[in-house]
Amino acid sequence: MKFNNIKLIMIAMLVSFSTYNCSSDDDGPTGTMTPMTPDFSGTYAQEDQMGRPAINTVFVDMADKSTFNMTVPSAQAAAFQTKFQDKLEALNPAHTDPMYTNALGFNAEAFTTALSTDVLTVSLTGTTTFFDGTNILTGRALADDVITTELLLIFGGPTGADNPGLTDDNVDANDKPFLSSFPYLASPW
């Protein structure tokens, strides 16, 4: 019985400390929430740039990560296209032939120029997709299989049929269905 009394006293003390330490400092003078404006003062640094999934991961060497992440997209092609092309040609030597193209019809130089400007373009009037065979880089829907698309563009050649073992990550769906309304992401498992 004495032990239960001690527990009750301890719980009462914890509740009183919690209540005492809580304040209404987020309330305005009338007891309502005061809206806050964003504070943009200070120094900020770009930590990571991922306009298109996996481009930074695959094509940017570790020694260049910080530089790439802090380079504005309009300057990325000039700074990184050659390095991207060297990496593409190392991944798939067929790209060393200037006549060899991928499923977009791009040779190595055109493809790596497009990749090195790491922004995700979005069509406001057409289909939003990473790549569906017809529409190309017009945005990204949650269900788009971007890794398989990137593998196909790197290894698949003009028809997507070259190197079939390298053109698919074999992950064909999300582990849970996406929602049909905002926030659209699947609920956590």
DATA-V348470 format. One record per backbone hydrogen bond with DSSP energy under -1.0 kcal/mol. CO is the residue of the C=O (numbers start at 1). NH is the residue of the N-H. Records with the same first field share a line. If there is no record, write none. Layout:
CO->NH / NH
//
This chain:
1->5
2->6
3->7
4->8
5->9
6->10
7->11
8->12
9->13
10->14
11->15
12->16
13->17
14->18
15->19
16->20
17->21
18->22
24->27
28->31
32->28
52->55
54->58
55->59
56->60
61->64
62->65
64->68
65->69
66->70
68->71
72->75
73->76
75->79
76->80
77->81
80->84
81->85
82->86
83->87
84->88
85->89
86->90
87->91
88->92
92->95
93->96
94->97
97->100
102->105
106->102
107->111
108->112
109->113
110->114
111->115
112->116
116->118
117->119
129->138
130->137
135->132
138->123
141->144
144->146
145->149
146->150
147->151
148->152
149->153
150->154
151->155
152->156
156->162
163->166
181->184
183->185
184->179
//
